[in-house]
Amino acid sequence: VQLQASGGGSVQPGGSLRLSCAASGSVFSINALGWYRQAPGKQRELVAAITSGGSTNYADSVKGRFTATRDNAKNTVYLQMNSLKPEDTAVYYCNADLFTGRRTYNYWGQGTQVTVSS
């Protein structure tokens, strides 16, 4: 079982990126998933969360700019990031409860770098 985050990159302020977090292996479904980020010298923080039913919550700092969605058929969760700011620069991680059909396990993705700079 593997959880892999991708889609990071470098953009100018005001730009957009879409991150993906895909579960592979013997995974029946992704239950709840959280997107976290960690900037240099700062603690890891939760920026967005999405439940198995698609309900979402966002940190105040990203509310209105970031949107989490999910494609259950692909066992993938996305984070659409718009109007990016330099302070959004961080390594972004996904953390999910993965249901294998018998048990639920918690996994972290490996992180993807997002850099917002002019």
C-alpha positions as CSV (number, residue, x, y, z in Angstrom):
1,V,0.0,0.0,0.0
2,Q,1.4,3.4,-0.9
3,L,0.2,7.0,-0.7
4,Q,1.9,9.3,-3.2
5,A,1.6,13.1,-3.4
6,S,2.5,14.9,-6.6
7,G,1.9,18.1,-8.5
8,G,4.1,20.5,-6.7
9,G,6.3,23.1,-8.5
10,S,7.3,26.7,-8.8
11,V,4.8,29.4,-9.6
12,Q,4.5,33.2,-9.4
13,P,2.3,34.8,-6.9
14,G,-1.3,34.6,-8.0
15,G,-0.7,31.4,-9.9
16,S,-2.3,28.0,-9.4
17,L,-1.3,24.4,-8.8
18,R,-3.2,21.2,-8.4
19,L,-1.7,18.6,-6.0
20,S,-2.7,15.0,-6.2
21,C,-2.6,12.3,-3.6
22,A,-3.1,8.8,-4.9
23,A,-3.4,5.6,-3.0
24,S,-2.1,2.4,-4.7
25,G,-1.8,-1.2,-3.8
26,S,-4.3,-3.2,-1.9
27,V,-6.5,-0.2,-1.2
28,F,-10.3,-0.4,-1.2
29,S,-10.9,3.2,-0.4
30,I,-9.5,6.4,1.0
31,N,-11.5,7.4,4.0
32,A,-10.6,10.8,5.6
33,L,-7.6,12.7,4.1
34,G,-5.7,15.7,5.3
35,W,-3.4,18.0,3.3
36,Y,-0.6,19.4,5.5
37,R,2.3,21.7,4.8
38,Q,5.6,22.5,6.4
39,A,7.6,25.6,5.7
40,P,11.2,25.8,6.7
41,G,11.6,26.4,10.4
42,K,7.9,26.0,11.0
43,Q,5.7,23.2,12.4
44,R,3.6,21.1,10.0
45,E,0.1,22.5,9.8
46,L,-3.2,21.1,8.5
47,V,-4.4,23.2,5.6
48,A,-7.4,21.1,4.3
49,A,-9.3,18.0,5.1
50,I,-11.8,16.0,3.3
51,T,-14.0,13.2,4.6
52,S,-15.1,10.0,2.9
53,G,-18.3,11.7,2.1
54,G,-16.7,14.7,0.5
55,S,-17.1,17.3,3.3
56,T,-14.2,19.7,3.6
57,N,-12.6,22.0,6.1
58,Y,-9.9,24.5,5.5
59,A,-7.4,26.5,7.5
60,D,-8.3,30.2,7.6
61,S,-5.1,31.0,5.7
62,V,-6.3,29.1,2.6
63,K,-10.0,29.4,2.8
64,G,-11.5,30.6,-0.4
65,R,-8.3,29.9,-2.3
66,F,-7.8,26.1,-1.9
67,T,-10.3,23.4,-2.7
68,A,-10.0,19.7,-1.8
69,T,-11.9,17.2,-4.0
70,R,-11.8,13.5,-4.4
71,D,-12.2,10.9,-7.2
72,N,-13.2,7.7,-5.4
73,A,-12.9,5.6,-8.6
74,K,-9.3,6.6,-8.8
75,N,-8.6,6.5,-5.1
76,T,-7.2,10.0,-5.5
77,V,-7.7,13.2,-3.7
78,Y,-6.8,16.6,-5.1
79,L,-5.9,20.0,-3.7
80,Q,-6.6,22.9,-6.1
81,M,-4.6,25.9,-5.0
82,N,-5.4,29.2,-6.5
83,S,-4.2,32.8,-5.9
84,L,-1.0,31.4,-4.4
85,K,1.0,33.6,-2.2
86,P,4.7,33.5,-1.2
87,E,3.6,32.4,2.3
88,D,2.1,29.2,0.7
89,T,5.7,28.0,0.0
90,A,6.2,24.7,1.8
91,V,6.4,21.0,1.4
92,Y,2.9,19.7,1.1
93,Y,2.0,16.3,2.5
94,C,-1.1,14.2,2.4
95,N,-2.2,11.9,5.3
96,A,-5.0,9.5,4.8
97,D,-6.8,6.6,6.4
98,L,-6.8,3.8,3.8
99,F,-9.3,1.0,4.0
100,T,-7.9,-2.3,2.6
101,G,-11.3,-4.1,2.8
102,R,-10.4,-5.5,6.2
103,R,-8.6,-2.9,8.2
104,T,-7.9,0.8,8.1
105,Y,-4.3,2.1,8.2
106,N,-3.0,5.6,8.4
107,Y,-0.4,6.6,5.8
108,W,1.6,9.7,5.0
109,G,2.6,10.6,1.4
110,Q,6.2,11.6,0.7
111,G,5.7,15.3,0.3
112,T,5.8,17.6,-2.7
113,Q,7.5,21.0,-2.8
114,V,5.4,24.1,-3.6
115,T,7.4,27.3,-4.2
116,V,5.6,30.6,-4.8
117,S,8.0,33.4,-5.8
118,S,8.4,36.2,-8.3
